[in-house]
Amino acid sequence: MRSLVTYRRRHTTSLIALTTLVLMAHEGTAQDAAGTQKSLAGCQTTRLGYRSRSIRESPQSSGESNVATIQEINHKIPKKARAEAITAEKARLAKKIDEAALHYRRAILIDPQFVAARNNLAFLFQESDPESAVSQLEEAVKIDPHSALLFRNLTIAYARSNRYEEAERAARTTVDLDRTGALAPLMLLGFALVDRQKLTDEALQCFERARDEYPVADLLAARVLMGQGKLARARAELRTYLCGPEPKHSGVAKNWLELIDRHEEKKAALLLP
């Protein structure tokens, strides 16, 4: 089984991308404080599946990520902080990232309790400075420890920073806090377990429960089963994935099928007289 373990480790980075890329495909949009369809309130991101927080005193419910917490309902955002955040989002949409970060920082200086600004600033940092993203989100969850969305984004930020033990803890908190039945938290927990080489039944169950919404869960379930030595089941999961709608990572799945076949051929050869 050593060859299988080695192969899995070589593809850890690829699997990070597989798991996190798929999350953003299922994100919706909500209305921002002005009532227009902008990404200020519920934006989709290009890589991590972050969603920005609504710049509102009391967020409009719009699915999983806009379920209001007590902090959001009770905290009144100062007008100057809100204006800075809106300016920041306009700059982000214009791809003026440095300008956007500057205005989000100003919003936070005016109102350190402005968790939406901290979350959205973390989104800006996700590629260039993952540790700064972690720092902003760690402060955000101290302010609002009941937000599943913040903990979900913190999980992703930890994973981006290769802090997998913290990612697992944050993922478990996300699952505990979520009250919507969303499957993204389960995917993140499964991912955090796999990246810590915890190829357990718990990780497998996360992917099995999420497969109807996230087809890539079949591929990740196969990875767990390979680690458990259950190669027949792993092969079945890989074939299910390949037969699914537009398997974007078919190359990885086919390589794993070939690896399983070679392993079983060698095992059979040892049994020959």
C-alpha positions in Angstrom: 0.0 0.0 0.0 3.0 2.4 0.2 2.6 3.4 -3.5 -1.0 4.4 -2.8 0.0 6.5 0.2 2.8 8.2 -1.7 0.5 9.0 -4.6 -2.1 10.5 -2.3 0.4 12.8 -0.7 1.6 14.0 -4.1 -1.9 15.1 -4.9 -2.8 16.9 -1.7 -2.5 20.3 -3.3 -4.8 19.2 -6.2 -7.4 17.9 -3.8 -7.4 21.3 -1.9 -8.3 22.9 -5.2 -10.9 20.2 -6.0 -12.7 20.6 -2.7 -12.6 24.4 -2.4 -13.3 25.2 -6.0 -16.6 23.3 -6.0 -18.0 25.2 -3.1 -18.2 28.5 -5.0 -20.3 26.9 -7.7 -23.3 26.6 -5.4 -23.2 30.1 -3.9 -26.1 32.5 -4.6 -26.4 36.2 -4.4 -28.3 38.5 -2.1 -29.2 42.2 -2.2 -26.9 44.7 -0.6 -27.8 47.6 1.7 -28.9 49.7 -1.3 -31.3 47.0 -2.5 -29.4 46.4 -5.8 -27.9 43.1 -7.0 -24.3 43.5 -6.2 -21.8 41.1 -4.7 -21.4 43.3 -1.6 -24.0 41.1 0.1 -23.3 37.5 -0.7 -20.6 37.7 -3.3 -19.1 34.7 -5.1 -15.4 34.4 -5.1 -13.2 33.0 -7.8 -11.3 30.4 -5.8 -12.1 29.7 -2.2 -15.8 29.8 -1.9 -15.8 32.7 0.5 -18.9 34.8 0.7 -18.8 38.4 1.8 -21.0 39.6 4.6 -24.0 41.8 3.9 -23.3 45.4 4.7 -26.6 45.8 6.6 -27.6 46.3 10.2 -29.9 43.3 9.9 -29.1 41.0 7.0 -31.9 40.0 4.6 -32.3 36.2 4.8 -31.1 34.6 1.6 -30.2 31.1 2.3 -27.3 29.6 4.3 -24.9 32.5 4.6 -27.4 35.3 5.4 -28.9 33.7 8.5 -28.6 36.6 11.0 -26.8 36.2 14.3 -27.5 38.1 17.5 -24.4 40.2 16.9 -25.6 41.2 13.4 -29.1 42.1 14.6 -27.9 44.1 17.6 -24.8 45.9 16.2 -25.4 49.2 14.4 -22.8 50.0 11.8 -21.8 53.7 11.9 -22.6 55.5 8.7 -19.0 56.4 8.0 -17.9 52.8 8.3 -20.7 51.6 6.1 -19.7 54.2 3.5 -16.1 53.1 3.6 -17.2 49.5 3.1 -19.4 50.4 0.1 -16.5 52.3 -1.5 -14.3 49.3 -0.8 -16.6 47.0 -2.6 -16.9 49.2 -5.6 -13.1 49.3 -5.8 -13.0 45.5 -5.6 -15.4 45.1 -8.4 -13.2 47.5 -10.4 -10.3 45.1 -9.6 -8.6 47.9 -7.6 -7.6 45.6 -4.8 -5.2 47.8 -2.9 -7.8 50.6 -2.9 -10.5 48.2 -1.7 -8.2 46.9 1.1 -7.5 50.5 2.2 -11.2 51.4 2.5 -12.0 48.1 4.4 -9.2 48.9 6.8 -10.7 52.4 7.3 -14.1 50.9 8.0 -12.6 48.6 10.6 -10.7 51.5 12.3 -14.0 53.3 12.5 -15.9 50.3 13.8 -13.7 47.4 15.0 -16.9 45.3 15.5 -17.7 45.5 11.8 -17.4 41.7 11.1 -18.6 42.1 7.4 -15.7 44.4 6.7 -13.2 42.0 8.4 -14.6 39.1 6.4 -14.4 40.9 3.1 -10.9 42.2 3.8 -9.9 38.6 4.4 -11.3 37.7 1.0 -9.0 40.3 -0.5 -6.0 38.7 1.3 -6.9 35.1 0.3 -4.3 34.9 -2.5 -1.6 37.3 -1.6 -1.5 37.0 2.2 -3.4 34.0 3.7 -2.1 34.6 7.2 -3.6 38.1 7.2 -6.9 36.6 6.0 -6.7 34.2 9.0 -6.0 37.1 11.3 -9.0 39.1 10.2 -11.3 36.1 10.4 -10.0 35.1 13.8 -10.9 38.6 15.1 -14.3 38.3 13.3 -15.2 35.0 15.1 -14.2 36.5 18.4 -16.7 39.3 17.8 -19.4 37.0 16.4 -18.8 33.4 17.6 -22.2 32.2 16.4 -21.7 32.7 12.7 -21.4 29.6 10.6 -20.3 31.6 7.6 -17.4 33.2 9.4 -16.2 29.8 10.7 -16.6 28.3 7.2 -14.4 31.0 5.8 -11.9 30.6 8.6 -11.7 26.9 7.8 -10.8 27.7 4.2 -8.2 30.3 5.3 -6.6 27.9 7.7 -6.4 25.3 4.9 -4.9 27.9 2.5 -2.2 28.5 5.2 -1.5 24.8 5.7 -2.8 25.0 9.2 -4.8 21.8 9.0 -5.3 21.1 12.7 -7.0 24.5 13.1 -8.9 23.9 9.9 -10.4 20.8 11.3 -11.4 22.5 14.5 -13.0 25.4 12.6 -14.8 23.0 10.3 -16.3 21.2 13.2 -17.5 24.5 14.7 -19.0 25.3 11.3 -21.0 22.1 11.3 -22.2 22.6 14.9 -23.3 26.2 14.2 -25.0 25.6 10.8 -28.8 25.4 11.2 -29.7 25.3 7.5 -28.8 21.8 6.6 -26.2 23.1 4.1 -23.7 20.5 2.8 -20.8 22.8 2.3 -19.8 22.5 6.0 -19.7 18.7 5.7 -17.5 19.0 2.6 -15.1 21.2 4.4 -14.9 18.9 7.4 -14.3 15.9 5.2 -11.6 17.9 3.4 -9.9 19.0 6.7 -9.9 15.4 7.9 -8.4 14.1 4.6 -5.7 16.7 4.6 -4.6 15.6 8.0 -4.4 12.0 6.7 -7.4 11.1 8.8 -8.9 8.8 6.3 -11.7 7.7 8.6 -15.3 6.6 8.4 -16.2 10.1 9.6 -14.5 11.7 6.6 -16.2 9.1 4.3 -19.6 9.9 5.7 -19.1 13.6 5.1 -18.5 13.0 1.4 -21.3 10.4 1.1 -23.8 12.8 2.6 -22.7 15.7 0.3 -22.5 13.7 -3.0 -25.9 14.7 -4.3 -25.0 18.3 -4.3 -21.2 18.0 -4.9 -20.3 15.4 -7.5 -16.6 15.7 -6.6 -17.5 14.1 -3.2 -17.4 10.8 -5.0 -13.7 11.4 -5.9 -12.9 12.4 -2.4 -14.7 9.4 -1.0 -12.5 7.2 -3.2 -9.5 8.8 -1.7 -10.6 7.9 1.8 -11.4 4.3 0.7 -8.0 3.9 -0.9 -6.4 4.9 2.4 -8.5 2.3 4.1 -7.5 -0.4 1.7 -11.0 -0.8 0.4 -10.0 -0.8 -3.2 -13.1 -2.3 -4.7 -15.3 0.3 -3.2 -12.8 3.0 -4.2 -13.0 1.8 -7.8 -16.8 2.0 -7.7 -16.7 5.6 -6.4 -14.2 6.6 -9.1 -16.4 5.1 -11.8 -19.4 6.8 -10.4 -17.6 10.1 -10.5 -16.4 9.5 -14.1 -20.0 8.7 -15.2 -21.3 11.8 -13.5 -22.1 15.2 -15.1 -18.9 16.9 -16.5 -16.3 15.3 -14.3 -13.8 18.2 -14.3 -11.1 16.1 -12.6 -11.3 13.0 -14.7 -7.5 12.8 -15.1 -7.1 12.4 -11.4 -9.8 9.7 -11.3 -8.3 7.8 -14.2 -4.9 7.9 -12.7 -6.2 6.5 -9.4 -8.0 3.7 -11.2 -4.8 2.8 -13.0 -3.0 2.9 -9.6 -5.5 0.5 -8.1 -5.3 -1.9 -11.1 -1.5 -2.0 -10.9 -1.6 -2.6 -7.1 -4.0 -5.5 -7.5 -2.0 -6.9 -10.4 1.1 -7.0 -8.2 -0.9 -8.5 -5.4 -2.2 -11.2 -7.7 1.3 -11.9 -9.0 2.5 -12.7 -5.5 -0.1 -15.4 -5.2 1.1 -17.2 -8.3 3.0 -20.5 -7.7 
